Amino acid sequence: MDHEPKKQIHPEFQRYIDQQPYSIILDGLKFTIDKDVFPPDMGKCSQNLARIAQAYPAQTVLDMGCGSGYLALSLKRSGVPEVWASDIHAPAVDCARKNVERNESVGPVHVVQSDLFENIPVTVKFDLVVFNQPFGPGQGDTVCGCGPDGGYRIVRRFLRQAADRMNPDGVVIMAFSDREPAENSPDQVAAEIGYPVRTLLHEYYGEANNYIFEIRPRQREESGRNS
Ligand SMILES: C[S@@+](CC[C@H](N)C(=O)[O-])C[C@H]1O[C@@H](n2cnc3c(N)ncnc32)[C@H](O)[C@@H]1O
């Protein structure tokens, strides 16, 4: 028997989930957000990530944990020649595929169901990977694909895999909110492994500090080599 108290879903998140499925225009792109798919219009995180990611002159980009496909489509529309989108969660993969079809003039985007990099061809090397990861571990059933391995576990597993999947100057961009304990933050996990990190954004909103980090997995420093 599991006696741990279940983590409450944030009331704002619950309001978005209760509306699903719903259709929206986001940055001029058309989306339907299906049931049990992460709402990219909730808060500012996904849109901040899209804006910051577009500033990188990347040729090949991956939207890891793509949910509705919002980041992938916004990067494709900004002119990135090759865009991949992947998610472990079947409803998200389905939803992203349909949203790519809805924005026919923007695509193509390669949409793949995958646990992190597992089903992404090793021959494809990325200049930029954007991952709006689950910020902390959930409890009980997964919600919009976010489950008990969120936070530290998924960030560490992802960052370790990313080093072999990127071009030498490749960059990872990840967000975090200090609603979750600092041990889950990508900057701390990256520093533990020895990857250089830069803070690209720090804003206080939604009663929390919100961050976007740039991490360079191919430029691992000696200090982290044994981690
Ligand atoms: C916070 S949502 C972000 C969705 C979307 N990128 C956005 O910004 O709107 C995190 C996404 O990561 C996906 N995810 C969780 N674990 C994953 C894994 N091991 N591999 C790939 N995707 C995963 C979830 O299914 C979910 O869609």
The ligand as an SDF file (V2000), in Angstrom:
LIG
                    3D

 27 29  0  0  0  0  0  0  0  0999 V2000
    6.0420   20.1030  -19.5690 C   0  0  0  0  0  0  0  0  0  0  0  0
    5.5550   19.1370  -20.9550 S   0  0  0  0  0  0  0  0  0  0  0  0
    6.1320   20.1560  -22.3040 C   0  0  0  0  0  0  0  0  0  0  0  0
    5.3640   19.9850  -23.6050 C   0  0  0  0  0  0  0  0  0  0  0  0
    5.7610   20.9350  -24.7320 C   0  0  0  0  0  0  0  0  0  0  0  0
    7.1690   20.8400  -25.0600 N   0  0  0  0  0  0  0  0  0  0  0  0
    5.4040   22.3680  -24.3890 C   0  0  0  0  0  0  0  0  0  0  0  0
    6.3030   23.1430  -24.0290 O   0  0  0  0  0  0  0  0  0  0  0  0
    4.2250   22.6930  -24.4830 O   0  0  0  0  0  0  0  0  0  0  0  0
    6.7700   17.8050  -20.8810 C   0  0  0  0  0  0  0  0  0  0  0  0
    6.6210   16.7650  -21.9770 C   0  0  0  0  0  0  0  0  0  0  0  0
    7.6890   15.7960  -21.8070 O   0  0  0  0  0  0  0  0  0  0  0  0
    7.1870   14.5240  -22.1590 C   0  0  0  0  0  0  0  0  0  0  0  0
    8.0450   13.4770  -21.5720 N   0  0  0  0  0  0  0  0  0  0  0  0
    8.0690   13.0450  -20.2940 C   0  0  0  0  0  0  0  0  0  0  0  0
    8.9740   12.0580  -20.1470 N   0  0  0  0  0  0  0  0  0  0  0  0
    9.5530   11.8740  -21.3630 C   0  0  0  0  0  0  0  0  0  0  0  0
   10.5530   10.9840  -21.8620 C   0  0  0  0  0  0  0  0  0  0  0  0
   11.1610   10.0800  -21.0630 N   0  0  0  0  0  0  0  0  0  0  0  0
   10.8960   11.0580  -23.1690 N   0  0  0  0  0  0  0  0  0  0  0  0
   10.2690   11.9630  -23.9960 C   0  0  0  0  0  0  0  0  0  0  0  0
    9.3090   12.8190  -23.5750 N   0  0  0  0  0  0  0  0  0  0  0  0
    8.9570   12.7730  -22.2800 C   0  0  0  0  0  0  0  0  0  0  0  0
    5.7600   14.5320  -21.6310 C   0  0  0  0  0  0  0  0  0  0  0  0
    4.9690   13.5420  -22.2340 O   0  0  0  0  0  0  0  0  0  0  0  0
    5.3140   15.9620  -21.9440 C   0  0  0  0  0  0  0  0  0  0  0  0
    4.6820   16.0420  -23.1930 O   0  0  0  0  0  0  0  0  0  0  0  0
  1  2  1  0
  2  3  1  0
  2 10  1  0
  3  4  1  0
  4  5  1  0
  5  6  1  0
  5  7  1  0
  7  8  2  0
  7  9  1  0
 10 11  1  0
 11 12  1  0
 11 26  1  0
 12 13  1  0
 13 14  1  0
 13 24  1  0
 14 15  1  0
 14 23  1  0
 15 16  2  0
 16 17  1  0
 17 18  1  0
 17 23  2  0
 18 19  1  0
 18 20  2  0
 20 21  1  0
 21 22  2  0
 22 23  1  0
 24 25  1  0
 24 26  1  0
 26 27  1  0
M  CHG  2   2   1   9  -1
M  END
$$$$
